Amino acid sequence: MAKRPTPKQRLSSDRGGKRYGAYLRKQWRRLRNRMNSPYATFVENKDSGDKALEKITKIKA
């Protein structure tokens, strides 16, 4: 006779949420560490105004 498969436990419904929470905590820790690093610098904004002007093709008078 063939052996029966081993019965498996059902996964809890919030297992994916726990994994996502662990991922978020890891990201927050990484970002906080980067922010508090002595090598961290302030980032200047890109010239978004110049980009907007380039996209304008027609000016209404």
Backbone as CSV, one residue per row, in Angstrom:
resi,resn,N_x,N_y,N_z,CA_x,CA_y,CA_z,C_x,C_y,C_z
1,MET,0.827,-1.190,0.000,0.000,0.000,0.000,0.875,1.258,0.000
2,ALA,0.357,2.299,-0.649,1.095,3.563,-0.735,0.992,4.323,0.588
3,LYS,2.041,5.065,0.889,2.039,5.854,2.126,1.188,7.099,1.943
4,ARG,0.516,7.493,2.996,-0.268,8.723,2.941,0.665,9.918,3.098
5,PRO,0.364,11.045,2.454,1.211,12.228,2.624,1.105,12.779,4.041
6,THR,2.164,13.405,4.486,2.183,13.979,5.825,1.180,15.131,5.889
7,PRO,0.327,15.192,6.881,-0.606,16.320,6.971,0.147,17.619,7.260
8,LYS,-0.188,18.647,6.520,0.478,19.942,6.661,-0.407,20.886,7.476
9,GLN,0.261,21.776,8.227,-0.503,22.767,8.981,-1.011,23.842,8.036
10,ARG,-2.179,24.350,8.333,-2.705,25.468,7.542,-1.952,26.726,7.900
11,LEU,-1.689,27.565,6.896,-0.994,28.825,7.134,-1.966,29.822,7.743
12,SER,-1.486,30.605,8.679,-2.352,31.615,9.274,-2.656,32.685,8.234
13,SER,-3.811,33.298,8.357,-4.249,34.247,7.337,-3.444,35.536,7.364
14,ASP,-2.823,35.852,8.501,-2.100,37.131,8.582,-0.602,36.946,8.336
15,ARG,-0.205,35.818,7.794,1.218,35.568,7.591,1.830,36.551,6.593
16,GLY,1.091,36.831,5.512,1.586,37.783,4.519,1.701,39.171,5.109
17,GLY,0.745,39.540,5.980,0.804,40.860,6.617,2.012,40.990,7.516
18,LYS,2.361,39.904,8.200,3.545,39.936,9.062,4.806,40.117,8.240
19,ARG,4.839,39.426,7.108,6.016,39.551,6.241,6.141,40.972,5.714
20,TYR,5.011,41.559,5.306,5.038,42.921,4.787,5.450,43.896,5.875
21,GLY,4.954,43.678,7.109,5.343,44.532,8.222,6.832,44.450,8.498
22,ALA,7.390,43.250,8.410,8.829,43.081,8.617,9.599,43.810,7.525
23,TYR,9.103,43.736,6.299,9.744,44.442,5.187,9.721,45.945,5.421
24,LEU,8.556,46.469,5.850,8.444,47.908,6.091,9.382,48.360,7.205
25,ARG,9.439,47.571,8.292,10.349,47.924,9.392,11.787,47.983,8.903
26,LYS,12.145,47.038,8.050,13.505,47.003,7.506,13.786,48.250,6.672
27,GLN,12.806,48.647,5.850,12.981,49.837,5.013,13.092,51.095,5.862
28,TRP,12.221,51.210,6.890,12.274,52.386,7.760,13.625,52.476,8.441
29,ARG,14.135,51.331,8.933,15.427,51.318,9.610,16.538,51.748,8.649
30,ARG,16.479,51.224,7.421,17.494,51.565,6.426,17.477,53.055,6.107
31,LEU,16.275,53.608,5.890,16.166,55.025,5.551,16.590,55.909,6.714
32,ARG,16.193,55.516,7.944,16.572,56.302,9.117,18.087,56.293,9.308
33,ASN,18.698,55.135,9.095,20.145,55.053,9.227,20.851,55.897,8.182
34,ARG,20.314,55.893,6.976,20.927,56.715,5.917,20.779,58.199,6.229
35,MET,19.614,58.562,6.778,19.351,59.960,7.094,20.286,60.451,8.198
36,ASN,20.523,59.598,9.217,21.329,59.988,10.364,22.815,59.743,10.151
37,SER,23.183,59.290,8.972,24.588,59.016,8.699,25.382,60.322,8.658
38,PRO,26.623,60.317,9.130,27.432,61.535,9.047,27.762,61.917,7.612
39,TYR,27.600,60.985,6.686,27.893,61.274,5.281,26.654,61.745,4.524
40,ALA,25.504,61.787,5.199,24.276,62.203,4.527,24.347,63.686,4.186
41,THR,23.830,64.051,3.022,23.820,65.452,2.598,22.413,65.828,2.173
42,PHE,22.133,67.107,2.157,20.856,67.583,1.675,20.852,67.517,0.150
43,VAL,19.758,67.051,-0.404,19.654,66.911,-1.849,18.941,68.127,-2.392
44,GLU,19.539,68.729,-3.422,18.908,69.892,-4.040,17.811,69.427,-4.985
45,ASN,16.741,70.224,-5.074,15.647,69.893,-5.973,16.107,70.034,-7.415
46,LYS,15.570,69.152,-8.250,15.856,69.277,-9.669,15.105,70.489,-10.210
47,ASP,15.556,71.021,-11.318,14.893,72.185,-11.910,13.625,71.722,-12.608
48,SER,12.570,71.560,-11.832,11.322,71.072,-12.410,10.664,72.144,-13.269
49,GLY,10.927,73.412,-12.980,10.346,74.488,-13.777,10.850,74.471,-15.200
50,ASP,12.139,74.199,-15.385,12.699,74.147,-16.735,12.113,72.990,-17.520
51,LYS,11.901,71.865,-16.843,11.321,70.706,-17.518,9.904,71.025,-17.972
52,ALA,9.151,71.728,-17.125,7.774,72.068,-17.480,7.758,72.962,-18.713
53,LEU,8.717,73.886,-18.800,8.759,74.779,-19.953,9.078,74.020,-21.237
54,GLU,9.912,72.999,-21.129,10.250,72.224,-22.317,9.038,71.482,-22.866
55,LYS,8.117,71.067,-21.975,6.972,70.287,-22.416,5.893,71.135,-23.064
56,ILE,5.938,72.460,-22.840,4.917,73.327,-23.428,5.197,73.468,-24.919
57,THR,4.232,73.093,-25.745,4.430,73.187,-27.183,3.607,74.318,-27.796
58,LYS,2.512,74.693,-27.135,1.649,75.719,-27.702,1.267,76.691,-26.588
59,ILE,1.444,77.973,-26.822,1.079,78.979,-25.832,-0.146,79.730,-26.331
60,LYS,-1.198,79.747,-25.528,-2.399,80.469,-25.920,-2.202,81.945,-25.591
61,ALA,-2.551,82.801,-26.534,-2.382,84.247,-26.340,-3.596,84.839,-25.660
